[in-house]
């Protein structure tokens, strides 16, 4: 993962699965758990936490995540606060705001606003394990 900006940034990535549990009353409870063992066809959720540990706002933030080996990006699933999401299907040579390729190699978030001191932004996307 590559992160750049006008100041210091800390990043952390979480890879999780969504599990559904039935309660005794018949209702359902959904929660995220760390993805440890995956089964073909399983959907996984990637969350990237971007934090500004400094004392000044950070501008010009760009976060680029290479798609992990063995997963396919779920179309339209990438999101981030006040971010333009761009995708690459050619190993990061070019980016566009979307497309129909199921062979995306990179996801990139371009922040449109500064990240305040002490603030954390959550960037997300889903993928399917092959």
C-alpha positions, 0 to 999 in steps of 0.5 A: 500500500502506498500513501502520500500527502503533505504531512505525516500519515499512519495507515492500518489495514483490516481484512474481515468477513461479515458473519450473521448469527441468529439470536434466540428471538429469531432476529439476526446480528451481523458483525465483522470478524478477522478473515483468517481462513477463506473459502472460494467465493467468500466476500471479504471486506478491506478497511484502510484506516488513515490517521493524521498523527500531526498537529497540522492538516494534511493535504494532497492525500493519495492512498493506493492499494494493490489488489491482493493476489487471489481476490477480485474487486466487487464493482462499485464497492470502494468508498471513502469520505470526500474521496475520488475513487479510481481503479487500474486494470494495468498494474497502476499505469493508468487510473479511471473512475470505474469500468467493467473490468473484473481484473482491477489491479489497484484501487486508489483514493484521492482525498478532496479535503484535508485530514485534520490533526488527530482525525482518521478516515476509513477507506473501504472496498469489498472483494471476492476470494477465488 
